[in-house]
């Protein structure tokens, strides 16, 4: 498993966090997160394409493996990188945005509004999706962005404990390992970037501090 430092570098390489701005109201392109009967069984999160076969290191039947790269937090803004690896033997087409399912600690689905591009959150998220072809061993990256923001003290804040990610809507999701809860406050909104091909030679951008930090309020204690 890569170190926290290397995971942070991969996260920042996937999508630059160039401006930490408040989460904008949902646009017409927003849609509710997918529900489900419960979390899927967790897949392996190895860093390199495994050999075919049974056991934890086996490549999923879809031919791709999805894993989380770790969460970066600043001024109430959270960013979680996700990586899709072609662990199969054939080329794999990728186009569009990841699809998400979020669950609480009891396994109950949490309704979310998925904002494709997350306009108004940060630059880089609004880049349009482009068709990609991943050869065996190649990777694509995307990032999720949300704010731990409570806007209504009468609404209980949401903490997502389990996350499933699919390459696109309608494709099989995979459970990914989180390094902490997805604390949405009570906004219920998650921004997501389009998949982008990841190359080892890509520079690692450094996110600047926001010009005007937005204060956040803690969730009410029950």
PyMOL commands that set and color helices and strands:
alter all, ss='L'
color gray80, all
select helices_A, chain A and resi 4-14
alter helices_A, ss='H'
color red, helices_A
select strands_A, chain A and resi 31-32+64-74+77-86+92-94+99-103+109-110+113-116+132-134+139-147+158-160+162-166+174-176+182-185+189-192+196-198
alter strands_A, ss='S'
color yellow, strands_A
deselect
rebuild
show_as cartoon
